[in-house]
Amino acid sequence: MKKLRLYQRVDCHLCEDMAIHLDALRRDWHFELERIDVDSDMALKERYHSRIPVLEDADGNCLSEYFLDQSSVLSYLQSA
């Protein structure tokens, strides 16, 4: 099963929007979504600062920043 990581922050409307779109995609595509609060870890907070939400694949490759790039995500999900 494919895995995605969503780096987000509490009370971030862009983060919630991306999560809603990802949940809709999960109805048709089976993938695991790990939601990570960047404020829970100082290193993550420094790394992502205001660059959230960020969606990465299991290898740490960025698929989307700020807004969901659905074509990028679907390309990843369709890959072998």
DSSP file (Angstrom, degrees, kcal/mol; ACC not computed):
  #  RESIDUE AA STRUCTURE BP1 BP2  ACC     N-H-->O    O-->H-N    N-H-->O    O-->H-N    TCO  KAPPA ALPHA  PHI   PSI    X-CA   Y-CA   Z-CA
    1    1 A M              0   0    0      0, 0.0    30,-0.1     0, 0.0     2,-0.1   0.000 360.0 360.0 360.0 135.5    0.0    0.0    0.0
    2    2 A K  E     -a   31   0A   0     28,-0.7    30,-3.0    75,-0.1     2,-0.4  -0.366 360.0-149.6 -68.9 149.0    1.3    3.5   -0.9
    3    3 A K  E     -a   32   0A   0     28,-0.2    55,-0.7    -2,-0.1     2,-0.3  -0.966  12.8-173.7-125.7 140.2    2.1    5.8    1.9
    4    4 A L  E     -aB  33  57A   0     28,-2.7    30,-2.9    -2,-0.4     2,-0.5  -0.960  12.0-149.1-128.1 149.1    1.9    9.6    2.1
    5    5 A R  E     -aB  34  56A   0     51,-2.7    51,-2.7    -2,-0.3     2,-0.7  -0.980   5.9-160.9-119.8 127.6    3.0   12.0    4.8
    6    6 A L  E     -aB  35  55A   0     28,-3.3    30,-3.1    -2,-0.5     2,-0.6  -0.922   5.7-156.7-109.6 111.1    1.2   15.3    5.3
    7    7 A Y  E     +aB  36  54A   0     47,-3.2    47,-1.8    -2,-0.7     2,-0.2  -0.780  34.2 151.6 -87.1 123.8    3.2   17.9    7.3
    8    8 A Q  E     -a   37   0A   0     28,-3.1    30,-3.0    -2,-0.6    31,-0.4  -0.789  38.5-129.6-144.7 179.3    0.7   20.3    8.8
    9    9 A R    >   -     0   0    0     -2,-0.2     3,-1.0    28,-0.2     6,-0.1  -0.986  35.3 -99.0-138.6 146.7   -0.1   22.6   11.7
   10   10 A V  T 3  S+     0   0    0     -2,-0.3     3,-0.1     1,-0.2     5,-0.0  -0.375 107.8  17.3 -63.0 142.7   -3.1   22.9   13.9
   11   11 A D  T 3  S+     0   0    0      1,-0.2     2,-0.6     2,-0.1    -1,-0.2   0.801  87.7 138.8  62.7  32.6   -5.6   25.7   12.9
   12   12 A C    <>  -     0   0    0     -3,-1.0     4,-2.2     1,-0.1    -1,-0.2  -0.930  39.9-162.4-107.6 111.9   -4.1   25.9    9.4
   13   13 A H  H  > S+     0   0    0     -2,-0.6     4,-2.3     1,-0.2    -1,-0.1   0.851  91.4  53.0 -66.6 -32.9   -6.9   26.2    6.8
   14   14 A L  H  > S+     0   0    0      2,-0.2     4,-2.3     1,-0.2    -1,-0.2   0.887 108.9  51.0 -66.2 -37.5   -4.6   25.2    3.9
   15   15 A C  H  > S+     0   0    0      2,-0.2     4,-2.4     1,-0.2    -2,-0.2   0.926 111.3  46.8 -64.0 -45.3   -3.7   22.1    5.9
   16   16 A E  H  X S+     0   0    0     -4,-2.2     4,-2.3     2,-0.2    -2,-0.2   0.890 110.6  52.9 -65.8 -38.9   -7.3   21.2    6.5
   17   17 A D  H  X S+     0   0    0     -4,-2.3     4,-2.1     2,-0.2    -1,-0.2   0.929 110.7  46.9 -61.1 -44.7   -8.2   21.8    2.8
   18   18 A M  H  X S+     0   0    0     -4,-2.3     4,-2.4     1,-0.2    -2,-0.2   0.914 111.3  51.5 -64.7 -41.0   -5.4   19.5    1.7
   19   19 A A  H  X S+     0   0    0     -4,-2.4     4,-2.5     2,-0.2    -1,-0.2   0.891 108.6  51.5 -62.2 -40.1   -6.5   16.8    4.2
   20   20 A I  H  X S+     0   0    0     -4,-2.3     4,-1.8     2,-0.2    -1,-0.2   0.923 111.1  47.3 -62.8 -44.5  -10.1   17.0    2.9
   21   21 A H  H  X S+     0   0    0     -4,-2.1     4,-1.9     1,-0.2    -2,-0.2   0.881 112.1  50.3 -65.2 -37.5   -9.0   16.6   -0.7
   22   22 A L  H  X S+     0   0    0     -4,-2.4     4,-1.9     2,-0.2    -2,-0.2   0.897 107.5  53.2 -67.3 -39.6   -6.8   13.7    0.3
   23   23 A D  H  X S+     0   0    0     -4,-2.5     4,-0.6     1,-0.2    -1,-0.2   0.886 108.0  51.4 -61.6 -37.8   -9.6   12.0    2.2
   24   24 A A  H >< S+     0   0    0     -4,-1.8     3,-1.0     1,-0.2     4,-0.5   0.901 108.9  50.6 -65.1 -40.5  -11.7   12.3   -1.0
   25   25 A L  H >X S+     0   0    0     -4,-1.9     4,-2.5     1,-0.2     3,-1.1   0.834  99.7  65.4 -64.4 -32.1   -9.0   10.7   -3.0
   26   26 A R  H 3< S+     0   0    0     -4,-1.9    -1,-0.2     1,-0.3    -2,-0.2   0.710  88.4  68.4 -67.0 -18.5   -8.8    7.8   -0.5
   27   27 A R  T << S+     0   0    0     -3,-1.0    -1,-0.3    -4,-0.6    -2,-0.2   0.866 116.6  23.4 -65.9 -34.2  -12.3    6.8   -1.5
   28   28 A D  T <4 S+     0   0    0     -3,-1.1     2,-0.4    -4,-0.5    -2,-0.2   0.697 126.7  48.1-102.8 -25.0  -11.0    5.7   -4.9
   29   29 A W  S  < S-     0   0    0     -4,-2.5     2,-0.8     2,-0.1    -1,-0.2  -0.964  76.3-136.3-121.8 132.5   -7.3    5.1   -4.2
   30   30 A H        +     0   0    0     -2,-0.4   -28,-0.7    -3,-0.1     2,-0.3  -0.791  45.0 137.9 -92.8 114.4   -6.1    3.0   -1.3
   31   31 A F  E     -a    2   0A   0     -2,-0.8     2,-0.4   -30,-0.1   -28,-0.2  -0.989  50.9-114.1-151.3 156.0   -3.2    4.7    0.5
   32   32 A E  E     -a    3   0A   0    -30,-3.0   -28,-2.7    -2,-0.3     2,-0.5  -0.765  26.8-159.0 -91.8 135.4   -2.0    5.3    4.0
   33   33 A L  E     -a    4   0A   0     -2,-0.4     2,-0.6   -30,-0.2   -28,-0.2  -0.963   4.1-166.2-120.8 117.7   -1.9    8.9    5.1
   34   34 A E  E     -a    5   0A   0    -30,-2.9   -28,-3.3    -2,-0.5     2,-0.6  -0.906   9.2-155.4-101.4 121.5    0.3   10.0    8.1
   35   35 A R  E     -a    6   0A   0     -2,-0.6     2,-0.5   -30,-0.2   -28,-0.2  -0.871  11.5-168.5-100.3 124.0   -0.5   13.4    9.4
   36   36 A I  E     -a    7   0A   0    -30,-3.1   -28,-3.1    -2,-0.6     2,-0.7  -0.953  17.6-141.0-120.7 123.4    2.4   15.1   11.2
   37   37 A D  E >   -a    8   0A   0     -2,-0.5     3,-1.7   -30,-0.2   -28,-0.2  -0.730   9.1-157.8 -81.9 113.5    2.1   18.2   13.3
   38   38 A V  G >  S+     0   0    0    -30,-3.0     3,-1.1    -2,-0.7     7,-0.4   0.757  89.3  63.5 -65.9 -23.3    5.3   20.2   12.5
   39   39 A D  G 3  S+     0   0    0    -31,-0.4    -1,-0.3     1,-0.2     3,-0.1   0.559  87.2  72.4 -77.8  -6.6    4.9   22.1   15.8
   40   40 A S  G <  S+     0   0    0     -3,-1.7     2,-0.4     1,-0.2    -1,-0.2   0.575 102.3  41.0 -82.3  -8.8    5.4   18.9   17.8
   41   41 A D  S <> S-     0   0    0     -3,-1.1     4,-2.7    -4,-0.2     5,-0.2  -0.982  70.9-144.6-144.3 125.2    9.1   18.8   17.0
   42   42 A M  H  > S+     0   0    0     -2,-0.4     4,-2.4     1,-0.2     5,-0.2   0.867 102.6  52.9 -59.3 -39.5   11.5   21.7   16.9
   43   43 A A  H  > S+     0   0    0      2,-0.2     4,-2.2     1,-0.2    -1,-0.2   0.908 112.2  44.9 -64.2 -41.5   13.5   20.3   13.9
   44   44 A L  H  > S+     0   0    0      2,-0.2     4,-2.8     1,-0.2     5,-0.5   0.901 111.1  53.9 -67.1 -40.3   10.3   19.9   11.9
   45   45 A K  H  X S+     0   0    0     -4,-2.7     4,-2.1    -7,-0.4    -2,-0.2   0.910 112.8  43.1 -60.6 -42.7    9.1   23.3   12.9
   46   46 A E  H  < S+     0   0    0     -4,-2.4    -1,-0.2    -5,-0.2    -2,-0.2   0.872 114.9  50.5 -69.7 -37.7   12.4   24.8   11.7
   47   47 A R  H  < S+     0   0    0     -4,-2.2    -2,-0.2    -5,-0.2    -1,-0.2   0.915 126.1  22.9 -67.8 -43.9   12.4   22.7    8.5
   48   48 A Y  H >< S+     0   0    0     -4,-2.8     3,-4.1     1,-0.2    -2,-0.2   0.730  78.2 155.9 -99.7 -25.1    8.9   23.6    7.4
   49   49 A H  T 3< S-     0   0    0     -4,-2.1    -1,-0.2    -5,-0.5    -2,-0.1  -0.041  85.5 -13.5  36.2-106.6    8.3   26.9    9.2
   50   50 A S  T 3  S+     0   0    0      1,-0.1     2,-1.4     3,-0.0    -1,-0.3   0.328 112.6 101.5-102.3   6.9    5.6   28.5    7.1
   51   51 A R    <   +     0   0    0     -3,-4.1    -1,-0.1    -4,-0.0    -2,-0.1  -0.379  67.2 169.4 -87.8  56.2    6.0   26.1    4.1
   52   52 A I        +     0   0    0     -2,-1.4   -44,-0.1    13,-0.1     2,-0.1  -0.922  36.5  38.7-131.1 156.9    2.9   24.1    5.0
   53   53 A P        +     0   0    0      0, 0.0    13,-2.7     0, 0.0     2,-0.4   0.579  69.4 175.1 -73.8 154.8    1.1   22.0    4.2
   54   54 A V  E     -BC   7  65A   0    -47,-1.8   -47,-3.2    11,-0.2     2,-0.5  -0.998  15.1-158.9-127.6 129.3    3.7   19.8    2.6
   55   55 A L  E     +BC   6  64A   0      9,-2.7     8,-3.5    -2,-0.4     9,-1.5  -0.942  16.0 179.6-110.7 124.7    2.7   16.4    1.2
   56   56 A E  E     -BC   5  62A   0    -51,-2.7   -51,-2.7    -2,-0.5     6,-0.2  -0.882  23.9-124.8-122.5 153.5    5.5   13.8    0.7
   57   57 A D  E >   -B    4   0A   0      4,-2.2     3,-1.9    -2,-0.3   -53,-0.2  -0.245  48.3 -84.9 -81.7-177.9    5.7   10.3   -0.6
   58   58 A A  T 3  S+     0   0    0    -55,-0.7   -54,-0.1     1,-0.3    -1,-0.1   0.720 129.9  54.0 -64.2 -21.8    7.3    7.5    1.5
   59   59 A D  T 3  S-     0   0    0      2,-0.1    -1,-0.3     0, 0.0    -3,-0.0   0.405 121.4-104.1 -93.0   1.8   10.7    8.4    0.2
   60   60 A G  S <  S+     0   0    0     -3,-1.9     2,-0.4     1,-0.3    -2,-0.1   0.584  70.2 147.8  87.7  10.3   10.4   12.0    1.3
   61   61 A N        -     0   0    0      1,-0.1    -4,-2.2     2,-0.0     2,-0.4  -0.655  51.8-117.5 -80.0 132.4    9.8   13.4   -2.2
   62   62 A C  E     +C   56   0A   0     -2,-0.4    -6,-0.3    -6,-0.2     3,-0.1  -0.546  36.7 170.9 -73.5 125.9    7.6   16.5   -2.2
   63   63 A L  E     +     0   0A   0     -8,-3.5     2,-0.3     1,-0.4    -7,-0.2   0.684  67.5   4.9-102.6 -28.2    4.3   15.9   -4.1
   64   64 A S  E     -C   55   0A   0     -9,-1.5    -9,-2.7     4,-0.1    -1,-0.4  -0.991  53.6-165.3-157.3 147.3    2.5   19.1   -3.1
   65   65 A E  E    S-C   54   0A   0      2,-0.6     2,-3.1    -2,-0.3   -11,-0.2  -0.998  77.0 -16.9-134.2 137.7    3.1   22.3   -1.1
   66   66 A Y  S    S+     0   0    0    -13,-2.7     2,-0.3    -2,-0.4   -48,-0.2  -0.253 133.3  36.2  69.1 -54.5    0.4   24.7    0.1
   67   67 A F  S    S-     0   0    0     -2,-3.1    -2,-0.6   -14,-0.1     2,-0.3  -0.944  96.7 -96.4-129.0 149.7   -2.3   23.2   -2.3
   68   68 A L        -     0   0    0     -2,-0.3     2,-1.1    -4,-0.1     3,-0.1  -0.479  24.3-153.4 -68.6 124.5   -2.9   19.7   -3.4
   69   69 A D     >  -     0   0    0     -2,-0.3     4,-2.2     1,-0.2     3,-0.4  -0.796  15.8-174.6 -94.4  89.8   -1.3   18.9   -6.8
   70   70 A Q  H  > S+     0   0    0     -2,-1.1     4,-2.9     1,-0.2     5,-0.2   0.851  77.8  54.3 -61.5 -37.7   -3.7   16.2   -7.7
   71   71 A S  H  > S+     0   0    0      1,-0.2     4,-2.1     2,-0.2    -1,-0.2   0.893 109.6  48.4 -64.8 -37.8   -1.9   15.2  -10.9
   72   72 A S  H  > S+     0   0    0     -3,-0.4     4,-1.9     2,-0.2    -2,-0.2   0.912 113.8  46.6 -65.7 -43.1    1.4   14.7   -9.0
   73   73 A V  H  X S+     0   0    0     -4,-2.2     4,-2.7     2,-0.2    -2,-0.2   0.927 113.2  48.2 -66.4 -45.2   -0.4   12.6   -6.3
   74   74 A L  H  X S+     0   0    0     -4,-2.9     4,-2.2     1,-0.2    -1,-0.2   0.883 108.9  54.0 -64.2 -37.7   -2.2   10.5   -8.8
   75   75 A S  H  X S+     0   0    0     -4,-2.1     4,-0.9    -5,-0.2    -1,-0.2   0.923 111.3  46.0 -61.0 -43.3    1.0    9.9  -10.8
   76   76 A Y  H >< S+     0   0    0     -4,-1.9     3,-0.7     1,-0.2    -2,-0.2   0.929 112.8  49.5 -63.6 -45.7    2.6    8.6   -7.6
   77   77 A L  H 3< S+     0   0    0     -4,-2.7    -1,-0.2     1,-0.2    -2,-0.2   0.821 111.6  49.2 -65.9 -30.3   -0.4    6.4   -6.7
   78   78 A Q  H 3< S+     0   0    0     -4,-2.2    -1,-0.2    -5,-0.2    -2,-0.2   0.650  90.5 101.8 -82.8 -15.8   -0.4    4.9  -10.2
   79   79 A S    <<        0   0    0     -4,-0.9    -3,-0.0    -3,-0.7    -4,-0.0  -0.303 360.0 360.0 -70.6 154.8    3.3    4.1  -10.2
   80   80 A A              0   0    0     -2,-0.0    -1,-0.1     0, 0.0    -3,-0.1   0.486 360.0 360.0 -70.6 360.0    4.4    0.6   -9.5
